[in-house]
Amino acid sequence: MAFFKIWYRRPYILWLCIGTAFVSGVLIGRWGEQWIRHDERPVVQKPPLLTPPIIDPAVQPQDKDDDNSLAQAQSNAQKGDYLSALNLLYELYHSVQDDIPLSAIKASIRQLIVRYEKELNNASHLEPLLELYQFLTIQEPDHPGYFYRLATIQWQMKLYYDALASLTQTRYHPLYAQKTKDLIIQIEREIALAGHTEISLIAHKDQFIVRMNIPQYGDVNLLLDTGASITTLTPHAVHRLRLPQKYREKIQINTVGGSIRAPIIQIPALAVGNIIVPNLVIGITPLEGFSNRIDGLLGMNYLSQFTFFIDQNKGILYLSSR
């Protein structure tokens, strides 16, 4: 009864309660409707993230055909067809009009090349790299950097003579002359050593020993000496092997330690691995400062019959037939 008296005396309280109930009902009704229809609401697709344009935006030709070429180049590049995109850009570059900024086209070309080469390097694909730089040297025959890069790829693929041909375009360029010279030396060395035999060397102080064999007589340890004019044996080694001691006349022998006169003999052969040099003339001379473990020197009258290379880091002597 008290409530009715209050509402009667203060009617605004009644209207406040009625308004609050109405608003609450409306809000609860809307929330319920949304909850009931939640599964029926369409899924809103987020727009895809757009990658920045591969072609420089500064390239804005007025000609419709050129505009179509740019659009096609952009599309090909985004699909990963970089060579087609580059081909379109070069066609545009070579037929350039005043309304197309040359620098912007060139920047787009460089950007595509960098992006494509990065992808190929990450995948270690040499064949597509070869195709790319063959294409670039045709498009820009006055660009020495492309020829040098092509040569390095050809060298990696052991296309030695193709690499040498590419380097003819860079050997006199001031920026590439020294690098070209170094690469030519490396390529010629690898050409010479194609089909080579690898001989393991034994380290001895700052020199190397080669384990060799004189057929029918036995093994010898020879100190590798490219400064020695002929191969030598010590008198101790000759005695141990029981080699025929019918010495010939003495001759002048050049060694790293100096020039000496020593008697010579001819042995039936000197072999290492499957490489044999028959009827080799050797000098008989002691080795001062070395133990009897060293039987002599392996000199140039043996080594000069081959193309050879000494890899001091790996301790390997590479021999191949001339």
DAJOTA-V650163 format. One record per residue. N is the residue number from 1. PSI is psi in radians with two decimals (none if undefined). Layout:
n = [N | N]
psi = [PSI | PSI]
This chain:
n = [1 | 2 | 3 | 4 | 5 | 6 | 7 | 8 | 9 | 10 | 11 | 12 | 13 | 14 | 15 | 16 | 17 | 18 | 19 | 20 | 21 | 22 | 23 | 24 | 25 | 26 | 27 | 28 | 29 | 30 | 31 | 32 | 33 | 34 | 35 | 36 | 37 | 38 | 39 | 40 | 41 | 42 | 43 | 44 | 45 | 46 | 47 | 48 | 49 | 50 | 51 | 52 | 53 | 54 | 55 | 56 | 57 | 58 | 59 | 60 | 61 | 62 | 63 | 64 | 65 | 66 | 67 | 68 | 69 | 70 | 71 | 72 | 73 | 74 | 75 | 76 | 77 | 78 | 79 | 80 | 81 | 82 | 83 | 84 | 85 | 86 | 87 | 88 | 89 | 90 | 91 | 92 | 93 | 94 | 95 | 96 | 97 | 98 | 99 | 100 | 101 | 102 | 103 | 104 | 105 | 106 | 107 | 108 | 109 | 110 | 111 | 112 | 113 | 114 | 115 | 116 | 117 | 118 | 119 | 120 | 121 | 122 | 123 | 124 | 125 | 126 | 127 | 128 | 129 | 130 | 131 | 132 | 133 | 134 | 135 | 136 | 137 | 138 | 139 | 140 | 141 | 142 | 143 | 144 | 145 | 146 | 147 | 148 | 149 | 150 | 151 | 152 | 153 | 154 | 155 | 156 | 157 | 158 | 159 | 160 | 161 | 162 | 163 | 164 | 165 | 166 | 167 | 168 | 169 | 170 | 171 | 172 | 173 | 174 | 175 | 176 | 177 | 178 | 179 | 180 | 181 | 182 | 183 | 184 | 185 | 186 | 187 | 188 | 189 | 190 | 191 | 192 | 193 | 194 | 195 | 196 | 197 | 198 | 199 | 200 | 201 | 202 | 203 | 204 | 205 | 206 | 207 | 208 | 209 | 210 | 211 | 212 | 213 | 214 | 215 | 216 | 217 | 218 | 219 | 220 | 221 | 222 | 223 | 224 | 225 | 226 | 227 | 228 | 229 | 230 | 231 | 232 | 233 | 234 | 235 | 236 | 237 | 238 | 239 | 240 | 241 | 242 | 243 | 244 | 245 | 246 | 247 | 248 | 249 | 250 | 251 | 252 | 253 | 254 | 255 | 256 | 257 | 258 | 259 | 260 | 261 | 262 | 263 | 264 | 265 | 266 | 267 | 268 | 269 | 270 | 271 | 272 | 273 | 274 | 275 | 276 | 277 | 278 | 279 | 280 | 281 | 282 | 283 | 284 | 285 | 286 | 287 | 288 | 289 | 290 | 291 | 292 | 293 | 294 | 295 | 296 | 297 | 298 | 299 | 300 | 301 | 302 | 303 | 304 | 305 | 306 | 307 | 308 | 309 | 310 | 311 | 312 | 313 | 314 | 315 | 316 | 317 | 318 | 319 | 320 | 321 | 322]
psi = [-0.61 | -0.67 | -0.77 | -0.65 | -0.71 | -0.80 | -0.60 | -0.77 | -0.56 | 1.37 | -0.36 | -0.48 | -0.66 | -0.81 | -0.55 | -0.74 | -0.73 | -0.73 | -0.71 | -0.74 | -0.69 | -0.83 | -0.71 | -0.70 | -0.75 | -0.81 | -0.77 | -0.66 | -0.75 | -0.73 | -0.72 | -0.69 | -0.73 | -0.68 | -0.70 | -0.67 | 0.28 | -0.75 | -0.30 | -0.13 | 2.36 | 2.52 | 2.17 | 2.07 | 2.25 | 2.41 | 2.45 | 2.58 | 2.24 | 2.20 | 2.63 | 2.58 | 2.41 | -0.63 | 2.37 | 2.16 | -0.32 | -0.28 | 1.75 | 1.37 | 2.68 | -0.47 | 2.33 | -0.71 | -0.73 | -0.65 | -0.71 | -0.68 | -0.73 | -0.74 | -0.71 | -0.70 | -0.75 | -0.77 | -0.78 | -0.72 | -0.73 | -0.47 | -0.11 | 0.08 | 1.29 | -0.65 | -0.73 | -0.70 | -0.75 | -0.69 | -0.73 | -0.72 | -0.69 | -0.67 | -0.72 | -0.70 | -0.75 | -0.37 | 0.53 | 2.49 | 3.03 | -0.42 | 0.04 | 2.08 | 2.08 | -0.76 | -0.62 | -0.69 | -0.77 | -0.69 | -0.68 | -0.71 | -0.82 | -0.70 | -0.74 | -0.72 | -0.81 | -0.78 | -0.77 | -0.78 | -0.64 | -0.76 | -0.75 | -0.67 | -0.70 | -0.56 | -0.04 | 0.77 | 1.93 | -0.60 | -0.83 | -0.58 | -0.72 | -0.80 | -0.70 | -0.86 | -0.41 | -0.73 | -0.77 | -0.65 | -0.45 | -0.73 | -0.62 | 1.31 | -0.16 | 0.25 | 1.72 | -0.52 | -0.63 | -0.68 | -0.69 | -0.74 | -0.69 | -0.75 | -0.70 | -0.64 | -0.77 | -0.67 | -0.77 | -0.57 | 0.10 | 0.50 | 1.20 | -0.81 | -0.55 | -0.70 | -0.76 | -0.66 | -0.70 | -0.62 | -0.24 | -0.34 | -0.14 | -0.17 | -0.40 | 0.08 | 2.30 | -0.54 | -0.34 | -0.03 | -0.86 | -0.75 | -0.67 | -0.77 | -0.79 | -0.71 | -0.65 | -0.74 | -0.77 | -0.74 | -0.79 | -0.61 | -0.74 | -0.60 | -0.76 | -0.55 | 0.11 | 2.28 | 0.54 | 2.91 | 2.34 | 2.20 | 2.11 | 2.36 | 2.67 | 2.11 | 2.37 | 1.76 | -2.10 | 0.37 | -3.10 | 2.55 | 2.43 | 2.21 | 2.02 | 3.08 | 2.38 | 1.85 | 2.39 | -0.13 | -0.76 | -3.10 | 2.65 | 2.59 | 1.96 | 2.37 | 2.17 | 2.07 | 1.67 | -0.17 | -0.10 | 2.27 | -0.61 | 2.89 | 2.52 | 2.78 | 2.64 | 2.72 | -0.61 | -0.74 | -0.69 | -0.73 | -0.77 | -0.70 | -0.19 | 0.80 | 2.61 | 2.26 | 0.74 | 1.45 | 2.49 | -2.93 | 2.78 | 2.55 | 2.87 | 2.20 | 2.23 | 2.27 | 3.01 | -0.58 | -0.13 | -3.03 | 2.33 | 2.81 | 2.32 | 2.61 | 2.75 | 2.68 | 2.95 | 2.22 | 2.73 | -0.60 | 2.79 | 2.20 | 2.59 | 2.14 | -2.27 | 0.24 | 2.15 | 2.31 | 1.96 | 2.76 | 1.01 | 2.30 | 2.29 | 2.69 | 2.65 | 1.95 | 2.45 | 2.77 | 1.89 | 2.37 | 0.10 | 2.60 | 3.04 | -0.06 | -0.48 | 2.10 | -0.16 | -2.80 | 2.43 | 1.90 | -3.00 | -0.34 | -0.27 | -0.91 | -0.59 | -0.17 | -0.01 | 2.84 | 2.18 | 2.73 | 2.35 | 2.02 | 1.71 | -0.50 | -0.72 | -0.26 | 0.82 | 2.38 | 2.12 | 2.20 | 2.36 | 2.66 | 2.52 | none]
